[in-house]
């Protein structure tokens, strides 16, 4: 299994939007995205563009239903 990339919150939001997610709303520094067909929800912390911790990114990918490989392709 490939390693999780080190990415910031805004980069994760861009990748999820490529996967079909749309921004539902923001709460504080967190962006809440929802997929229109699967109704999956992903919450991405903004926190000034700092890199996300490994466990946080892993949880976001699990919520979004994406594998590490799929996510890495979306970052390109």
PDB file of N, CA, C and O in Angstrom:
ATOM      1  N   UNK A   1       0.847  -1.181   0.000  1.00  0.00           N
ATOM      2  CA  UNK A   1       0.000   0.000   0.000  1.00  0.00           C
ATOM      3  C   UNK A   1       0.888   1.238   0.000  1.00  0.00           C
ATOM      4  O   UNK A   1       1.809   1.337   0.811  1.00  0.00           O
ATOM      5  N   UNK A   2       0.622   2.183  -0.902  1.00  0.00           N
ATOM      6  CA  UNK A   2       1.443   3.391  -0.953  1.00  0.00           C
ATOM      7  C   UNK A   2       1.257   4.250   0.296  1.00  0.00           C
ATOM      8  O   UNK A   2       0.243   4.185   0.989  1.00  0.00           O
ATOM      9  N   UNK A   3       2.281   5.051   0.544  1.00  0.00           N
ATOM     10  CA  UNK A   3       2.221   5.942   1.700  1.00  0.00           C
ATOM     11  C   UNK A   3       1.295   7.119   1.402  1.00  0.00           C
ATOM     12  O   UNK A   3       1.114   7.530   0.256  1.00  0.00           O
ATOM     13  N   UNK A   4       0.721   7.639   2.475  1.00  0.00           N
ATOM     14  CA  UNK A   4      -0.107   8.839   2.335  1.00  0.00           C
ATOM     15  C   UNK A   4       0.783  10.023   1.984  1.00  0.00           C
ATOM     16  O   UNK A   4       1.833  10.201   2.600  1.00  0.00           O
ATOM     17  N   UNK A   5       0.389  10.833   1.012  1.00  0.00           N
ATOM     18  CA  UNK A   5       1.178  12.020   0.704  1.00  0.00           C
ATOM     19  C   UNK A   5       0.988  13.084   1.785  1.00  0.00           C
ATOM     20  O   UNK A   5      -0.006  13.076   2.511  1.00  0.00           O
ATOM     21  N   UNK A   6       1.937  13.983   1.879  1.00  0.00           N
ATOM     22  CA  UNK A   6       1.830  15.109   2.808  1.00  0.00           C
ATOM     23  C   UNK A   6       1.225  16.269   2.027  1.00  0.00           C
ATOM     24  O   UNK A   6       1.844  16.797   1.104  1.00  0.00           O
ATOM     25  N   UNK A   7       0.008  16.660   2.405  1.00  0.00           N
ATOM     26  CA  UNK A   7      -0.697  17.717   1.673  1.00  0.00           C
ATOM     27  C   UNK A   7      -1.405  18.651   2.645  1.00  0.00           C
ATOM     28  O   UNK A   7      -1.653  18.305   3.800  1.00  0.00           O
ATOM     29  N   UNK A   8      -1.720  19.835   2.150  1.00  0.00           N
ATOM     30  CA  UNK A   8      -2.443  20.820   2.954  1.00  0.00           C
ATOM     31  C   UNK A   8      -3.946  20.664   2.737  1.00  0.00           C
ATOM     32  O   UNK A   8      -4.382  19.980   1.811  1.00  0.00           O
ATOM     33  N   UNK A   9      -4.721  21.298   3.587  1.00  0.00           N
ATOM     34  CA  UNK A   9      -6.172  21.259   3.477  1.00  0.00           C
ATOM     35  C   UNK A   9      -6.690  21.743   2.135  1.00  0.00           C
ATOM     36  O   UNK A   9      -7.523  21.070   1.529  1.00  0.00           O
ATOM     37  N   UNK A  10      -6.221  22.900   1.643  1.00  0.00           N
ATOM     38  CA  UNK A  10      -6.706  23.375   0.343  1.00  0.00           C
ATOM     39  C   UNK A  10      -6.423  22.403  -0.803  1.00  0.00           C
ATOM     40  O   UNK A  10      -7.232  22.289  -1.723  1.00  0.00           O
ATOM     41  N   UNK A  11      -5.283  21.699  -0.759  1.00  0.00           N
ATOM     42  CA  UNK A  11      -4.985  20.713  -1.802  1.00  0.00           C
ATOM     43  C   UNK A  11      -5.941  19.532  -1.722  1.00  0.00           C
ATOM     44  O   UNK A  11      -6.336  18.979  -2.749  1.00  0.00           O
ATOM     45  N   UNK A  12      -6.316  19.144  -0.506  1.00  0.00           N
ATOM     46  CA  UNK A  12      -7.275  18.052  -0.334  1.00  0.00           C
ATOM     47  C   UNK A  12      -8.627  18.470  -0.896  1.00  0.00           C
ATOM     48  O   UNK A  12      -9.295  17.677  -1.560  1.00  0.00           O
ATOM     49  N   UNK A  13      -9.034  19.699  -0.636  1.00  0.00           N
ATOM     50  CA  UNK A  13     -10.314  20.196  -1.155  1.00  0.00           C
ATOM     51  C   UNK A  13     -10.303  20.158  -2.681  1.00  0.00           C
ATOM     52  O   UNK A  13     -11.282  19.728  -3.291  1.00  0.00           O
ATOM     53  N   UNK A  14      -9.203  20.604  -3.310  1.00  0.00           N
ATOM     54  CA  UNK A  14      -9.104  20.579  -4.773  1.00  0.00           C
ATOM     55  C   UNK A  14      -9.219  19.153  -5.308  1.00  0.00           C
ATOM     56  O   UNK A  14      -9.910  18.909  -6.297  1.00  0.00           O
ATOM     57  N   UNK A  15      -8.540  18.214  -4.649  1.00  0.00           N
ATOM     58  CA  UNK A  15      -8.583  16.818  -5.096  1.00  0.00           C
ATOM     59  C   UNK A  15      -9.988  16.242  -4.955  1.00  0.00           C
ATOM     60  O   UNK A  15     -10.461  15.534  -5.844  1.00  0.00           O
ATOM     61  N   UNK A  16     -10.654  16.541  -3.846  1.00  0.00           N
ATOM     62  CA  UNK A  16     -12.007  16.022  -3.651  1.00  0.00           C
ATOM     63  C   UNK A  16     -12.984  16.630  -4.658  1.00  0.00           C
ATOM     64  O   UNK A  16     -13.920  15.962  -5.098  1.00  0.00           O
ATOM     65  N   UNK A  17     -12.769  17.880  -5.017  1.00  0.00           N
ATOM     66  CA  UNK A  17     -13.636  18.501  -6.031  1.00  0.00           C
ATOM     67  C   UNK A  17     -13.443  17.822  -7.384  1.00  0.00           C
ATOM     68  O   UNK A  17     -14.401  17.671  -8.142  1.00  0.00           O
ATOM     69  N   UNK A  18     -12.206  17.410  -7.694  1.00  0.00           N
ATOM     70  CA  UNK A  18     -11.958  16.652  -8.924  1.00  0.00           C
ATOM     71  C   UNK A  18     -12.701  15.322  -8.899  1.00  0.00           C
ATOM     72  O   UNK A  18     -13.104  14.813  -9.945  1.00  0.00           O
ATOM     73  N   UNK A  19     -12.883  14.755  -7.696  1.00  0.00           N
ATOM     74  CA  UNK A  19     -13.568  13.471  -7.541  1.00  0.00           C
ATOM     75  C   UNK A  19     -15.083  13.630  -7.571  1.00  0.00           C
ATOM     76  O   UNK A  19     -15.807  12.644  -7.440  1.00  0.00           O
ATOM     77  N   UNK A  20     -15.571  14.852  -7.741  1.00  0.00           N
ATOM     78  CA  UNK A  20     -17.008  15.066  -7.850  1.00  0.00           C
ATOM     79  C   UNK A  20     -17.661  15.652  -6.615  1.00  0.00           C
ATOM     80  O   UNK A  20     -18.869  15.893  -6.617  1.00  0.00           O
ATOM     81  N   UNK A  21     -16.897  15.887  -5.561  1.00  0.00           N
ATOM     82  CA  UNK A  21     -17.458  16.489  -4.353  1.00  0.00           C
ATOM     83  C   UNK A  21     -17.701  17.971  -4.602  1.00  0.00           C
ATOM     84  O   UNK A  21     -16.988  18.603  -5.382  1.00  0.00           O
ATOM     85  N   UNK A  22     -18.706  18.519  -3.937  1.00  0.00           N
ATOM     86  CA  UNK A  22     -18.982  19.951  -4.012  1.00  0.00           C
ATOM     87  C   UNK A  22     -18.936  20.519  -2.597  1.00  0.00           C
ATOM     88  O   UNK A  22     -19.261  19.836  -1.626  1.00  0.00           O
ATOM     89  N   UNK A  23     -18.528  21.775  -2.502  1.00  0.00           N
ATOM     90  CA  UNK A  23     -18.476  22.422  -1.194  1.00  0.00           C
ATOM     91  C   UNK A  23     -19.904  22.656  -0.727  1.00  0.00           C
ATOM     92  O   UNK A  23     -20.675  23.358  -1.381  1.00  0.00           O
ATOM     93  N   UNK A  24     -20.245  22.065   0.400  1.00  0.00           N
ATOM     94  CA  UNK A  24     -21.581  22.220   0.974  1.00  0.00           C
ATOM     95  C   UNK A  24     -21.635  23.509   1.779  1.00  0.00           C
ATOM     96  O   UNK A  24     -22.510  24.348   1.563  1.00  0.00           O
ATOM     97  N   UNK A  25     -20.697  23.666   2.710  1.00  0.00           N
ATOM     98  CA  UNK A  25     -20.592  24.894   3.489  1.00  0.00           C
ATOM     99  C   UNK A  25     -19.275  24.885   4.258  1.00  0.00           C
ATOM    100  O   UNK A  25     -18.549  23.891   4.264  1.00  0.00           O
ATOM    101  N   UNK A  26     -18.982  26.003   4.901  1.00  0.00           N
ATOM    102  CA  UNK A  26     -17.809  26.080   5.769  1.00  0.00           C
ATOM    103  C   UNK A  26     -18.276  26.398   7.175  1.00  0.00           C
ATOM    104  O   UNK A  26     -19.245  27.129   7.383  1.00  0.00           O
ATOM    105  N   UNK A  27     -17.569  25.834   8.124  1.00  0.00           N
ATOM    106  CA  UNK A  27     -17.832  26.113   9.531  1.00  0.00           C
ATOM    107  C   UNK A  27     -16.490  26.456  10.161  1.00  0.00           C
ATOM    108  O   UNK A  27     -15.640  25.584  10.340  1.00  0.00           O
ATOM    109  N   UNK A  28     -16.303  27.716  10.494  1.00  0.00           N
ATOM    110  CA  UNK A  28     -15.005  28.134  11.012  1.00  0.00           C
ATOM    111  C   UNK A  28     -13.955  27.946   9.933  1.00  0.00           C
ATOM    112  O   UNK A  28     -14.089  28.466   8.825  1.00  0.00           O
ATOM    113  N   UNK A  29     -12.899  27.194  10.263  1.00  0.00           N
ATOM    114  CA  UNK A  29     -11.838  26.955   9.287  1.00  0.00           C
ATOM    115  C   UNK A  29     -12.005  25.614   8.579  1.00  0.00           C
ATOM    116  O   UNK A  29     -11.109  25.192   7.848  1.00  0.00           O
ATOM    117  N   UNK A  30     -13.130  24.940   8.781  1.00  0.00           N
ATOM    118  CA  UNK A  30     -13.360  23.632   8.176  1.00  0.00           C
ATOM    119  C   UNK A  30     -14.282  23.753   6.956  1.00  0.00           C
ATOM    120  O   UNK A  30     -15.283  24.468   6.980  1.00  0.00           O
ATOM    121  N   UNK A  31     -13.917  23.037   5.895  1.00  0.00           N
ATOM    122  CA  UNK A  31     -14.723  23.004   4.676  1.00  0.00           C
ATOM    123  C   UNK A  31     -15.454  21.667   4.649  1.00  0.00           C
ATOM    124  O   UNK A  31     -14.826  20.614   4.761  1.00  0.00           O
ATOM    125  N   UNK A  32     -16.766  21.703   4.503  1.00  0.00           N
ATOM    126  CA  UNK A  32     -17.568  20.484   4.451  1.00  0.00           C
ATOM    127  C   UNK A  32     -17.962  20.262   2.999  1.00  0.00           C
ATOM    128  O   UNK A  32     -18.605  21.108   2.378  1.00  0.00           O
ATOM    129  N   UNK A  33     -17.564  19.102   2.464  1.00  0.00           N
ATOM    130  CA  UNK A  33     -17.866  18.750   1.084  1.00  0.00           C
ATOM    131  C   UNK A  33     -18.820  17.570   1.066  1.00  0.00           C
ATOM    132  O   UNK A  33     -18.791  16.719   1.955  1.00  0.00           O
ATOM    133  N   UNK A  34     -19.665  17.527   0.046  1.00  0.00           N
ATOM    134  CA  UNK A  34     -20.628  16.433  -0.089  1.00  0.00           C
ATOM    135  C   UNK A  34     -20.621  15.969  -1.544  1.00  0.00           C
ATOM    136  O   UNK A  34     -20.532  16.777  -2.469  1.00  0.00           O
ATOM    137  N   UNK A  35     -20.716  14.649  -1.727  1.00  0.00           N
ATOM    138  CA  UNK A  35     -20.789  14.101  -3.084  1.00  0.00           C
ATOM    139  C   UNK A  35     -22.260  14.011  -3.477  1.00  0.00           C
ATOM    140  O   UNK A  35     -23.052  13.420  -2.742  1.00  0.00           O
ATOM    141  N   UNK A  36     -22.645  14.581  -4.617  1.00  0.00           N
ATOM    142  CA  UNK A  36     -24.063  14.649  -4.973  1.00  0.00           C
ATOM    143  C   UNK A  36     -24.737  13.296  -5.210  1.00  0.00           C
ATOM    144  O   UNK A  36     -25.934  13.162  -4.952  1.00  0.00           O
ATOM    145  N   UNK A  37     -24.005  12.298  -5.691  1.00  0.00           N
ATOM    146  CA  UNK A  37     -24.662  11.017  -5.971  1.00  0.00           C
ATOM    147  C   UNK A  37     -24.563  10.027  -4.821  1.00  0.00           C
ATOM    148  O   UNK A  37     -25.519   9.304  -4.542  1.00  0.00           O
ATOM    149  N   UNK A  38     -23.411   9.987  -4.148  1.00  0.00           N
ATOM    150  CA  UNK A  38     -23.243   9.013  -3.063  1.00  0.00           C
ATOM    151  C   UNK A  38     -23.666   9.573  -1.714  1.00  0.00           C
ATOM    152  O   UNK A  38     -23.850   8.815  -0.762  1.00  0.00           O
ATOM    153  N   UNK A  39     -23.822  10.888  -1.619  1.00  0.00           N
ATOM    154  CA  UNK A  39     -24.156  11.587  -0.376  1.00  0.00           C
ATOM    155  C   UNK A  39     -23.083  11.421   0.701  1.00  0.00           C
ATOM    156  O   UNK A  39     -23.344  11.673   1.877  1.00  0.00           O
ATOM    157  N   UNK A  40     -21.878  11.000   0.309  1.00  0.00           N
ATOM    158  CA  UNK A  40     -20.778  10.935   1.275  1.00  0.00           C
ATOM    159  C   UNK A  40     -20.380  12.351   1.654  1.00  0.00           C
ATOM    160  O   UNK A  40     -20.489  13.275   0.848  1.00  0.00           O
ATOM    161  N   UNK A  41     -19.919  12.512   2.883  1.00  0.00           N
ATOM    162  CA  UNK A  41     -19.531  13.821   3.385  1.00  0.00           C
ATOM    163  C   UNK A  41     -18.092  13.748   3.870  1.00  0.00           C
ATOM    164  O   UNK A  41     -17.690  12.768   4.498  1.00  0.00           O
ATOM    165  N   UNK A  42     -17.325  14.777   3.580  1.00  0.00           N
ATOM    166  CA  UNK A  42     -15.944  14.861   4.041  1.00  0.00           C
ATOM    167  C   UNK A  42     -15.724  16.244   4.635  1.00  0.00           C
ATOM    168  O   UNK A  42     -16.130  17.251   4.056  1.00  0.00           O
ATOM    169  N   UNK A  43     -15.084  16.284   5.787  1.00  0.00           N
ATOM    170  CA  UNK A  43     -14.780  17.541   6.464  1.00  0.00           C
ATOM    171  C   UNK A  43     -13.274  17.742   6.418  1.00  0.00           C
ATOM    172  O   UNK A  43     -12.511  16.905   6.901  1.00  0.00           O
ATOM    173  N   UNK A  44     -12.851  18.860   5.833  1.00  0.00           N
ATOM    174  CA  UNK A  44     -11.428  19.141   5.665  1.00  0.00           C
ATOM    175  C   UNK A  44     -11.074  20.396   6.454  1.00  0.00           C
ATOM    176  O   UNK A  44     -11.642  21.461   6.210  1.00  0.00           O
ATOM    177  N   UNK A  45     -10.130  20.280   7.409  1.00  0.00           N
ATOM    178  CA  UNK A  45      -9.708  21.470   8.148  1.00  0.00           C
ATOM    179  C   UNK A  45      -8.833  22.372   7.281  1.00  0.00           C
ATOM    180  O   UNK A  45      -7.982  21.886   6.536  1.00  0.00           O
ATOM    181  N   UNK A  46      -9.040  23.673   7.379  1.00  0.00           N
ATOM    182  CA  UNK A  46      -8.244  24.626   6.616  1.00  0.00           C
ATOM    183  C   UNK A  46      -6.965  24.980   7.346  1.00  0.00           C
ATOM    184  O   UNK A  46      -5.872  24.719   6.844  1.00  0.00           O
ATOM    185  N   UNK A  47      -7.082  25.555   8.497  1.00  0.00           N
ATOM    186  CA  UNK A  47      -5.972  25.893   9.391  1.00  0.00           C
ATOM    187  C   UNK A  47      -4.792  26.551   8.686  1.00  0.00           C
ATOM    188  O   UNK A  47      -3.641  26.163   8.887  1.00  0.00           O
ATOM    189  N   UNK A  48      -5.082  27.529   7.876  1.00  0.00           N
ATOM    190  CA  UNK A  48      -4.032  28.352   7.285  1.00  0.00           C
ATOM    191  C   UNK A  48      -3.153  27.653   6.272  1.00  0.00           C
ATOM    192  O   UNK A  48      -2.035  28.105   6.024  1.00  0.00           O
ATOM    193  N   UNK A  49      -3.613  26.576   5.683  1.00  0.00           N
ATOM    194  CA  UNK A  49      -2.829  25.903   4.656  1.00  0.00           C
ATOM    195  C   UNK A  49      -1.734  25.003   5.186  1.00  0.00           C
ATOM    196  O   UNK A  49      -0.877  24.560   4.421  1.00  0.00           O
ATOM    197  N   UNK A  50      -1.744  24.722   6.485  1.00  0.00           N
ATOM    198  CA  UNK A  50      -0.730  23.811   7.040  1.00  0.00           C
ATOM    199  C   UNK A  50      -0.989  22.390   6.565  1.00  0.00           C
ATOM    200  O   UNK A  50      -2.116  22.033   6.223  1.00  0.00           O
ATOM    201  N   UNK A  51       0.072  21.582   6.546  1.00  0.00           N
ATOM    202  CA  UNK A  51      -0.062  20.185   6.141  1.00  0.00           C
ATOM    203  C   UNK A  51      -0.906  19.424   7.150  1.00  0.00           C
ATOM    204  O   UNK A  51      -0.808  19.644   8.357  1.00  0.00           O
ATOM    205  N   UNK A  52      -1.742  18.520   6.632  1.00  0.00           N
ATOM    206  CA  UNK A  52      -2.599  17.708   7.492  1.00  0.00           C
ATOM    207  C   UNK A  52      -1.804  16.546   8.067  1.00  0.00           C
ATOM    208  O   UNK A  52      -0.884  16.030   7.432  1.00  0.00           O
ATOM    209  N   UNK A  53      -2.165  16.147   9.261  1.00  0.00           N
ATOM    210  CA  UNK A  53      -1.518  14.997   9.879  1.00  0.00           C
ATOM    211  C   UNK A  53      -2.014  13.722   9.203  1.00  0.00           C
ATOM    212  O   UNK A  53      -3.097  13.681   8.618  1.00  0.00           O
ATOM    213  N   UNK A  54      -1.186  12.685   9.303  1.00  0.00           N
ATOM    214  CA  UNK A  54      -1.471  11.419   8.632  1.00  0.00           C
ATOM    215  C   UNK A  54      -2.833  10.848   9.022  1.00  0.00           C
ATOM    216  O   UNK A  54      -3.595  10.431   8.149  1.00  0.00           O
ATOM    217  N   UNK A  55      -3.148  10.823  10.300  1.00  0.00           N
ATOM    218  CA  UNK A  55      -4.415  10.271  10.765  1.00  0.00           C
ATOM    219  C   UNK A  55      -5.613  11.070  10.290  1.00  0.00           C
ATOM    220  O   UNK A  55      -6.666  10.507   9.993  1.00  0.00           O
ATOM    221  N   UNK A  56      -5.450  12.388  10.219  1.00  0.00           N
ATOM    222  CA  UNK A  56      -6.527  13.256   9.734  1.00  0.00           C
ATOM    223  C   UNK A  56      -6.814  12.972   8.266  1.00  0.00           C
ATOM    224  O   UNK A  56      -7.969  12.818   7.869  1.00  0.00           O
ATOM    225  N   UNK A  57      -5.755  12.905   7.462  1.00  0.00           N
ATOM    226  CA  UNK A  57      -5.926  12.633   6.037  1.00  0.00           C
ATOM    227  C   UNK A  57      -6.515  11.244   5.817  1.00  0.00           C
ATOM    228  O   UNK A  57      -7.364  11.063   4.943  1.00  0.00           O
ATOM    229  N   UNK A  58      -6.076  10.267   6.596  1.00  0.00           N
ATOM    230  CA  UNK A  58      -6.609   8.910   6.483  1.00  0.00           C
ATOM    231  C   UNK A  58      -8.113   8.897   6.762  1.00  0.00           C
ATOM    232  O   UNK A  58      -8.869   8.213   6.072  1.00  0.00           O
ATOM    233  N   UNK A  59      -8.540   9.646   7.766  1.00  0.00           N
ATOM    234  CA  UNK A  59      -9.961   9.728   8.090  1.00  0.00           C
ATOM    235  C   UNK A  59     -10.769  10.407   7.003  1.00  0.00           C
ATOM    236  O   UNK A  59     -11.890   9.994   6.706  1.00  0.00           O
ATOM    237  N   UNK A  60     -10.203  11.453   6.405  1.00  0.00           N
ATOM    238  CA  UNK A  60     -10.891  12.155   5.319  1.00  0.00           C
ATOM    239  C   UNK A  60     -11.084  11.216   4.129  1.00  0.00           C
ATOM    240  O   UNK A  60     -12.160  11.177   3.531  1.00  0.00           O
ATOM    241  N   UNK A  61     -10.040  10.461   3.790  1.00  0.00           N
ATOM    242  CA  UNK A  61     -10.145   9.533   2.661  1.00  0.00           C
ATOM    243  C   UNK A  61     -11.159   8.436   2.943  1.00  0.00           C
ATOM    244  O   UNK A  61     -11.894   8.022   2.047  1.00  0.00           O
ATOM    245  N   UNK A  62     -11.201   7.966   4.174  1.00  0.00           N
ATOM    246  CA  UNK A  62     -12.187   6.947   4.546  1.00  0.00           C
ATOM    247  C   UNK A  62     -13.607   7.503   4.421  1.00  0.00           C
ATOM    248  O   UNK A  62     -14.495   6.843   3.882  1.00  0.00           O
ATOM    249  N   UNK A  63     -13.811   8.719   4.922  1.00  0.00           N
ATOM    250  CA  UNK A  63     -15.131   9.354   4.817  1.00  0.00           C
ATOM    251  C   UNK A  63     -15.542   9.556   3.357  1.00  0.00           C
ATOM    252  O   UNK A  63     -16.712   9.412   3.001  1.00  0.00           O
ATOM    253  N   UNK A  64     -14.556   9.893   2.519  1.00  0.00           N
ATOM    254  CA  UNK A  64     -14.837  10.162   1.107  1.00  0.00           C
ATOM    255  C   UNK A  64     -14.962   8.882   0.286  1.00  0.00           C
ATOM    256  O   UNK A  64     -15.449   8.916  -0.845  1.00  0.00           O
ATOM    257  N   UNK A  65     -14.531   7.763   0.841  1.00  0.00           N
ATOM    258  CA  UNK A  65     -14.599   6.500   0.103  1.00  0.00           C
ATOM    259  C   UNK A  65     -13.522   6.371  -0.956  1.00  0.00           C
ATOM    260  O   UNK A  65     -13.730   5.713  -1.976  1.00  0.00           O
ATOM    261  N   UNK A  66     -12.364   6.996  -0.725  1.00  0.00           N
ATOM    262  CA  UNK A  66     -11.267   6.959  -1.685  1.00  0.00           C
ATOM    263  C   UNK A  66     -10.103   6.147  -1.135  1.00  0.00           C
ATOM    264  O   UNK A  66      -9.855   6.134   0.070  1.00  0.00           O
ATOM    265  N   UNK A  67      -9.394   5.470  -2.030  1.00  0.00           N
ATOM    266  CA  UNK A  67      -8.165   4.784  -1.639  1.00  0.00           C
ATOM    267  C   UNK A  67      -7.005   5.773  -1.755  1.00  0.00           C
ATOM    268  O   UNK A  67      -7.147   6.844  -2.344  1.00  0.00           O
ATOM    269  N   UNK A  68      -5.867   5.403  -1.193  1.00  0.00           N
ATOM    270  CA  UNK A  68      -4.682   6.260  -1.283  1.00  0.00           C
ATOM    271  C   UNK A  68      -4.273   6.417  -2.747  1.00  0.00           C
ATOM    272  O   UNK A  68      -3.878   7.503  -3.172  1.00  0.00           O
ATOM    273  N   UNK A  69      -4.369   5.330  -3.517  1.00  0.00           N
ATOM    274  CA  UNK A  69      -4.003   5.388  -4.934  1.00  0.00           C
ATOM    275  C   UNK A  69      -4.909   6.353  -5.699  1.00  0.00           C
ATOM    276  O   UNK A  69      -4.428   7.162  -6.492  1.00  0.00           O
ATOM    277  N   UNK A  70      -6.214   6.267  -5.460  1.00  0.00           N
ATOM    278  CA  UNK A  70      -7.153   7.166  -6.138  1.00  0.00           C
ATOM    279  C   UNK A  70      -6.881   8.618  -5.760  1.00  0.00           C
ATOM    280  O   UNK A  70      -6.903   9.503  -6.615  1.00  0.00           O
ATOM    281  N   UNK A  71      -6.625   8.854  -4.482  1.00  0.00           N
ATOM    282  CA  UNK A  71      -6.366  10.212  -4.015  1.00  0.00           C
ATOM    283  C   UNK A  71      -5.085  10.765  -4.632  1.00  0.00           C
ATOM    284  O   UNK A  71      -5.039  11.924  -5.043  1.00  0.00           O
ATOM    285  N   UNK A  72      -4.050   9.938  -4.695  1.00  0.00           N
ATOM    286  CA  UNK A  72      -2.779  10.374  -5.276  1.00  0.00           C
ATOM    287  C   UNK A  72      -2.959  10.766  -6.739  1.00  0.00           C
ATOM    288  O   UNK A  72      -2.370  11.747  -7.194  1.00  0.00           O
ATOM    289  N   UNK A  73      -3.770  10.008  -7.479  1.00  0.00           N
ATOM    290  CA  UNK A  73      -4.047  10.352  -8.879  1.00  0.00           C
ATOM    291  C   UNK A  73      -4.780  11.690  -8.986  1.00  0.00           C
ATOM    292  O   UNK A  73      -4.528  12.466  -9.908  1.00  0.00           O
ATOM    293  N   UNK A  74      -5.682  11.956  -8.048  1.00  0.00           N
ATOM    294  CA  UNK A  74      -6.436  13.212  -8.076  1.00  0.00           C
ATOM    295  C   UNK A  74      -5.553  14.420  -7.783  1.00  0.00           C
ATOM    296  O   UNK A  74      -5.881  15.537  -8.183  1.00  0.00           O
ATOM    297  N   UNK A  75      -4.447  14.209  -7.096  1.00  0.00           N
ATOM    298  CA  UNK A  75      -3.540  15.312  -6.774  1.00  0.00           C
ATOM    299  C   UNK A  75      -2.736  15.767  -7.992  1.00  0.00           C
ATOM    300  O   UNK A  75      -2.203  16.877  -8.001  1.00  0.00           O
ATOM    301  N   UNK A  76      -2.646  14.925  -9.009  1.00  0.00           N
ATOM    302  CA  UNK A  76      -1.828  15.253 -10.194  1.00  0.00           C
ATOM    303  C   UNK A  76      -2.512  16.261 -11.074  1.00  0.00           C
ATOM    304  O   UNK A  76      -1.968  16.648 -12.108  1.00  0.00           O
TER     305      UNK A  76
END
